[in-house]
Amino acid sequence: MSTPSARSPKHLVVLGATGSIGQSAAKVARDIPERVRLVGLSAHRNPEGLAALAREFPDAALCLTDPACATAFPAALRPEGRFFEGEEGLIALATLPEAEMVLIAIVGIGGLRPALAAIEAGKDLAIASKEILVMAGGIVMEAARRKGVRVLPVDSEHNAIFQCLEGRPGGGSEVSRLILTASGGPFRQAPAESLATVTPEQALRHPTWSMGSKITIDSATLFNKGLEMIEARWLFDVPMSRVEVIVHPQSIVHSMVEFVDGSILAQLSHSDMCFPIQYAVTWPERVANTLRPLDFAALGRLEFEAPRADVFPALDLARAAGEAGGTLPAVLNAANEVAVEAFLAGRLRFPGIWETVAATLEAHAPIAQPDLGAIVAADRWARENAAARI
């Protein structure tokens, strides 16, 4: 495991550098260059975005995973011997000798193999991709324990819990509950009967966060919070029964930890992913920056309410899959990805997202103790099954 140094910057690889998380990571690198140096950057189908980053961070190795985009990438911006393509290129970046930490910000299964390769190479992981731990949490965390590397959360909710625990295991005897906060999405108070006519444009209007389309739709259905519950189970070694969700529309309290004496610790900040990214990269130290501080008088009040599980069944589906374990979380995740894609393409009603996931879970014959091959096979089966239903 790498040791933080106050004298030299952390050498960071960002997989998914042109997405919203990657852009925030670049902001952190600009804000505290004495603490963060970007040494590897990848993109999928955004050569222009990667080219802009390459001009700003010319020492970074680069990867484009889409072959057509890689072919068209300007030759003048390709660092000699350090321009890679495809999934093998992601693994090359994740195992760069100079890299100390790899930030995984790739949506879907694409980040799993690079994450495991980074662990085997002795790199710390900063994880922003829920799917890695949802699908293969047991395998990833066991590999990290075996290699002695850290898996640090970048999701604002899990990073908040990490800060509240201050390195203590969540499953320890002092912790009563992990409480994930949810914005509630754009339909938090919408009548149940109105959801059948929701359009993709309406669902993409998130009230507080600026995110990619997949994560934004997951926020609208609450599947993002269901996936985060499973992720928290692995990150903090807690049973699913001790992970709860509360709706907090202001998105200022990013999550909380309740201890057995009744005390609750919370982490608060503005809705800016630079906060959790910086903490993951500079941990265990805190470093001054230019991010906007909170003004409590201006905030006025913070609200909390129970999620409407009867209207949005994603939380119950995720809890059941997480408690059962095995291949069911991978099936949940894959079916949801297919359903969200169909909804965004206008081929599925909004409630059809959770209906498709529920039907796919019901049809699956789970494997209780899967290896990586079984997880990948379950992911493929779920995608085919969900697509056939749609």
Secondary structure, DSSP 4 states (H G I P E B T S, - for coil): -----SSS-EEEEEETTTSHHHHHHHHHHHH-TTTEEEEEEEESS-HHHHHHHHHHSTTSEEEE-SHHHHHHS-GGGS-TT-EEEHHHHHHHHHT-TT-SEEEE---SGGGHHHHHHHHHTT-EEEE--HHHHHHHHHHHHHHHHHHT--EEE-SHHHHHHHHHHTT--TTSTTEEEEEEEE---TTTT--GGGGGG--HHHHT--SS----HHHHHHHHHTHHHHHHHHHHHHHTT--GGGEEEEE-TT--EEEEEEETTS-EEEEE--S-THHHHHHHHHTTS-----PPPP-HHHH-----B---TTT-THHHHHHHHHHH-TTHHHHHHHHHHHHHHHHHTTSS-TTHHHHHHHHHHHH----SS--HHHHHHHHHHHHHHHHHH-
